[in-house]
């Protein structure tokens, strides 16, 4: 993780990752965002995605009960960390981050503090949740580029859903966002809208923190909704862009073990497709577990039932025998690994 910069270049973007949720549906003592998905804690996927999208100033919002994060934060010393005391919704989480950003004030309802790092300088804030590990950096780059090209102070990344159940609905006109309505507050007509909120926003920093004091917990959840900033911005005469992503599957969030398994399956399937396109042979691909960080050379055959994980590097022209388990292993080009081989190395 690169060092956090203290001075902002014009148009610079900082990331704000919301990760203070309780995650009670995981039925686990481990914080939800630290559960592994395809070999990494889901939160780590989010941080790497932001870094790959060119965002190296990141603020992470956690709850006061953050003792379980100590080992994780030790690996990411350059993160800014803000604490959200009240857990009163997404708007409250962003408000709690105000203490970690330079030149802004938290709204009166906010309760929190900066726990780690120097105040972040930036022009824009990209907000996303820490429990959506499948997001692709290319999608973030395209979203940021579209928002900057349209010269709007606020943009929301949307997705078309065949089944929009559970998502906030985005009402648009001429490509501009009019409103976002959470499902629990939506009428029948609004629920029929298939353009849904991914929970990813790009907002001018000064505008974002100026809008937050206008949030009211007058909704079915009794929470401060970040989505209400869209109406507040429009009421002040600002345009809000609705940018639609090409693939919705990458924005699936994780609230329970079943969703974790589904997202992991998606990420592993995506990796298999990448390998096949690069000239790697996969025998019965659906039986092969291969994590996104694994590298395999062309003309290598991976037989059925293999498990490839960690920083495994396999050269070209290899044969990996059926049922083999390789983790953090280097296999030179041309090597034949016998079936049911187990080679596991600790992480470097």
N, C-alpha and C positions, 0 to 999 in steps of 0.2 A: 504494500500500500504506500503510495507516494506521500510525502509530507504535505500537510495542510498549508495552503498559502494564506497569507494574512492580508494581502492587498488584491482587490478585484480588477481584472481587465474588463474593458467595456464589453458588455454582452456576456460576461462569464456566468456560468451556471453552477450552482451548488446543489447537491442532493440532500433530500430530507426523507429519511426512512422511518416509517411509523411501526414500532415493534413493542408497544406497551400492553398489548392485549393479554388477557389471562390465559387463553387457550384451554379452557376447562374441558372442551369436548375431546381433547387429545387423551384425557384420563392418564396424565403423566406428571411426575414431579419435575421433569425437564421442561424448561420454557419452550413453548411451541416452536418459535423460530429457530431453535437450536436442534430440532429433530433433523436427522440426515435425510436427504433426498438425492439419490444417484451419487452417493459418496461424499456429499458435503452438507453441512448445516444449511437449511433453506435460506437463512439470512445471508450466509456467505455467497450464495448464488446471486442474490440481489446486489451485494456490494461489488462483486466482480463484474456484473452486468453494467453497473454505473461506471466503473473504471474503464471498461471496454468501450463505453459510449463517450469517453473523454471527460468524465466528471471525477475530479480528484479531491474535491472538498465535500465531505459528507458529514451530516449530522444525523445521529441515531437517537430516536426518542424511545426511552425505556420507562418502566414503572419504577417506583421506589424499591420494590422487591426485586433487585437486580443482582443478588449475590451469585445466582447461577450463571451469570454472564462473565464472571471474572476470568476464567481460562480463555474464553473467546476474545474478550477485549484485550487480553495480553498479546494476542496474535495480531490485533489491529490497533496499535497504540496511537495512530494518527487520526483516528475517528474523533469527531466531536460527539459528546454524549449529553443529551438533555433529559431531564426527569419530569414525567407527567404524574402529578400527584393524584388527580381526581378521576382519571379515566372516564371522562364524560363525552366521548365521541371523537371523531376525526378532527373536528374544528378545535376541540380542546387540546388534542395532541399537538397540532401545529402551533397553537397559542403557547403551549409549554416550551416549544423550541425557540421562542423569541429570545430567551436568555442566552442562546448560543449564536445569535446572529447580530452582527454589528449594525448600529444605527437604527434600531427599531425598538418599540416598546410593546410589552405584552398587554393584552386587554385586561380589564378589571377582573373578569371571571377566571382568568388563568391562575393556576397554582403549579409552580415548578421551579426548576433552577438548572443552571449549567453544571454538570458534574465532571466534565472532562473537555479539555481543549480550549484554545483561544477563540474569541468571537469570529465567526466566519464573515468574510467580505465577499459579496457577489452582486450581480445585477438581477439574476433570475434564480428562482428556487424550483427544482423539479421534485415533486412530492410523489412518493409511492409507498406501498406497504411492504413489510419485510417477509410476508408469507406468500409471495407470488414468485417462486424460484424459476419458473420457465420463461420469463420475459427475455426476449432477445435484444442484445445491444443495438442491432440494426434497426429495430423498431423504435427505440428511444432516439437514435440519431435522426431518423426520418421525421419523427414527431417534433424534435427540437428545431430542425431545419425548417419545417413547414411553419411552425409558430413564429420563428424569427423573420421568415420571408413575408409573412402576412402582417408584420409589425403590430400585432395585438399584444396587450399587456397580460392576457390570460388565455390559456389554451387547455383543453381537456382531451385526452386520448380515449376514443370510443371504439366499440367493436360491434359488429352485427352478429346477433345471436338467434339461432333457429328456435331455441327455448330460452327466453330472457328471464325466466323465473329466478327470483332472488337478487337480481341486479337493479341498480338505479337506472331509470330510463332518461334518455337525453332527448329533449325536444329542440329541434333545429329549424332554421329558416335560411335558405340560401347559403348553407355551409356554416352559418353562425349559430352558436349555441344560445338558446333562449332560457333554458332551465334544466335542472336535473331533479328528478323526483324519486325518492327512495320508495321501494315497492310497498312498504307498510303504510306509506302515506299517499299512494297512487289510487286514482279511480280506475274504472274498467277501461276507459279509452286510453289512458296513459299506460296502463299495463300491456296494451296491445302493441306498443312501440317496441321494435326489435333492436334499436340502437342503444347500447348499454355502456355504462361508465366502467372503465377499467380501473378507476381509482388513481390514475396517473395524471398529474397536473403540471403545467409549466406556468409560473406566475411571476410577474415583476415583483421583486422583493418588497419594495416600498408599498406597492398597492396591496399585496397579500396581507401584510401586517396592519395596514390601515383599514382593511375590510373586516378583520376579525372582531373588533369591538361591536360590530353590528349583528353578530350572530345571536340568535335566541333559541333556547331549548324548547321550542313550541312545536313538538312533533310527537309521533307515536312512541318514540324511544326516550323522549325527555333528554335528548343530547344536543350538543353543539355540532351541527352538520357542516363539514367543510363545503359540501355541495351548494349550500345556500350562498356562498360567496359569488356564485355565478349571477344570481338575481341582484345581489348587492352591487356588483360591478356594473351590470347593465343599467341599473337605476342611476348610476353616476355617469352614464353616457359612454362607458367603455365597451368595445367590441370583444366578444369571446369566441375563439375559434373551436370548432369541433373537428378534430382530425381523426379519421377512421383508419384503424390498423387493418392490415390484410389478413391476419390469421388470429382468430379469437382464442384458440386452444392454449396459447402461451400465457394468457392472463388468468388462468384458473388459479384461484386462491385455495389455501389449505386451512381447514378448521377442525378436521378430524382425521383418524387413521385411514379411513376409506379414501378420502380426498388425497391424502399424501400418497397412497399407493397408486391412485389414478394419475397423478401428476408425474410421479416417478416413471410409470409405464410410458407416458408420453415422451419424456426426455430420453429414455433409453431407445424407444422406437425411432425418434429423430436421429439419434446417433447412428443407429444401424443403417438408416437411409443414407446418411452422409458417407459411411464407409462403402456401401454398395456402389454409390455414385463415383467413388474414388478408385474403383477397381479391386476392392477387397471381396473375396468370396465368403459368404456366410451360409453354412449348411443348416437348413431349418432355422431361419433368422429369428423366429419368434421364441426359440428356446435359448437364445444367447443373451446373456446379461453383459453389456459393455457400457461403462460409464463415459460421460462426455469428454473427460480428460485423457482418455486412452488414445494412443496413436498407433495406427496399423498401416504398413506399406502395401502398395499395390501387388497384385498376384499372390497375396497370402490367402490361405484358406483357413477359416476358423470353423471347426467342426461343431456339430450340434452339442448343446448343453454346456458350453464354456462360460466361465465367469471371469471377465477381464475388468480390473478396477484400478483405482489410484492413478499413479503416474506411469503405468505400464507402457512400454515403447516396443513395438514389434516391427521388425524390418520387412523388406520385400521378399516375396518368394518363400515364405515360411508355411509350415503346416502346423496348426495348433490342434492337437488331438482332442477327440470328443471328451467332454466332461472335465477339461482341465480348468484349474483355478490359478490365475496369475494376478498378483497385486504388487505394484511398484517394481516390476521386473523389466529388464531390458533383454529382448530376444534378438540376436543378430540376424541379418538377412540370410535366408537360405536354411535356417535351422528347422528341424522337425522336432516338435515337442510331443512326446508319447501321450496317448490317451490317459486321462485321469491323473495327469501330473498336477502336483500342488507346489507352487513356488510363491512364497509370500515374504516380502521384505517390509520392515518398518519404514515409515515416512522419513524422508531426509530431514 
